[in-house]
Amino acid sequence: MTGPMAEPKTRVIDNAARERFELEIDGQIAFADYQRRGTVVIVPHVEAPVALRGTGASAELMEGVLALLRSRGETIVPVCSWAAAYLRRHPEHQDLLG
């Protein structure tokens, strides 16, 4: 018997009440807003506080988001230009494009 897939180890959380994925680093929160359409997750906006820009926080956020989506059998539609560019630079995640 198989159960649901375990959530991956990531610091990214799914804040469903705010419809966004969040990554907290040193009291600052980088986030990716989303809208769900069944198993498709549309990401219109990704943002990191100024203090986290250039630190790799947004890349860590995206890796966590993609790991969560993969574990749930979901796909992503990156409307945000930064998220779309990230996916273009990381072909290992192309299978998650919805």
C-alpha positions in Angstrom: 0.0 0.0 0.0 1.3 3.4 -0.9 0.4 6.6 0.9 0.7 10.3 -0.2 4.2 11.4 -1.1 6.1 13.0 1.8 6.7 16.7 1.6 10.3 17.5 0.5 12.8 19.0 2.9 12.7 22.7 2.2 12.4 25.9 4.2 9.7 27.0 1.8 6.1 26.9 3.2 2.8 27.0 1.4 0.9 29.8 3.1 -2.5 28.8 1.7 -4.4 31.5 3.6 -2.3 34.2 1.8 -2.0 32.2 -1.5 1.7 32.4 -1.5 4.8 30.3 -1.0 7.2 31.8 1.6 10.8 31.5 2.6 11.9 33.2 5.8 15.5 34.2 6.2 16.8 36.3 9.1 13.3 37.7 9.8 12.7 38.7 6.1 10.2 36.8 3.8 10.7 36.2 0.2 7.5 35.0 -1.5 5.8 33.8 -4.6 2.1 34.6 -5.0 0.0 31.9 -6.6 -3.4 31.0 -7.9 -4.5 27.4 -8.0 -6.5 25.9 -10.9 -6.8 22.2 -10.0 -3.2 20.8 -10.1 -1.9 23.9 -12.0 -0.3 26.6 -9.9 -0.1 30.0 -11.6 2.7 32.2 -10.2 2.1 35.9 -11.2 4.6 37.5 -8.8 7.9 36.6 -7.0 9.4 39.1 -4.6 12.4 39.3 -2.2 12.9 42.1 0.3 15.8 44.4 -0.6 17.9 43.0 2.2 17.7 39.5 0.6 18.3 40.5 -3.0 21.5 39.2 -4.5 21.8 36.5 -1.7 20.3 33.6 -3.6 17.1 33.8 -1.6 14.8 34.0 -4.6 16.6 30.9 -6.2 16.2 29.0 -2.9 12.5 30.1 -2.9 11.9 28.8 -6.4 13.7 25.5 -5.7 11.5 25.0 -2.7 8.4 25.9 -4.6 9.3 23.5 -7.4 10.1 20.7 -4.9 6.7 21.1 -3.2 4.9 21.1 -6.6 6.8 18.0 -7.7 5.9 16.2 -4.5 2.2 17.0 -4.9 2.0 16.1 -8.6 1.3 19.7 -9.6 2.6 21.9 -12.4 3.5 25.6 -12.6 2.6 28.4 -15.0 5.2 31.1 -14.3 3.5 34.4 -15.3 6.1 36.4 -13.4 9.1 37.2 -15.7 11.6 36.3 -13.0 10.1 32.9 -12.3 9.8 32.2 -16.1 13.5 33.1 -16.6 14.5 30.9 -13.6 12.7 28.0 -15.2 14.4 28.7 -18.6 17.8 28.6 -16.8 17.0 25.3 -15.1 15.9 22.7 -17.7 15.8 20.0 -15.0 12.4 21.5 -14.0 10.8 21.7 -17.5 8.6 18.7 -16.8 6.8 20.9 -14.2 5.6 23.5 -16.7 1.8 23.4 -17.0 
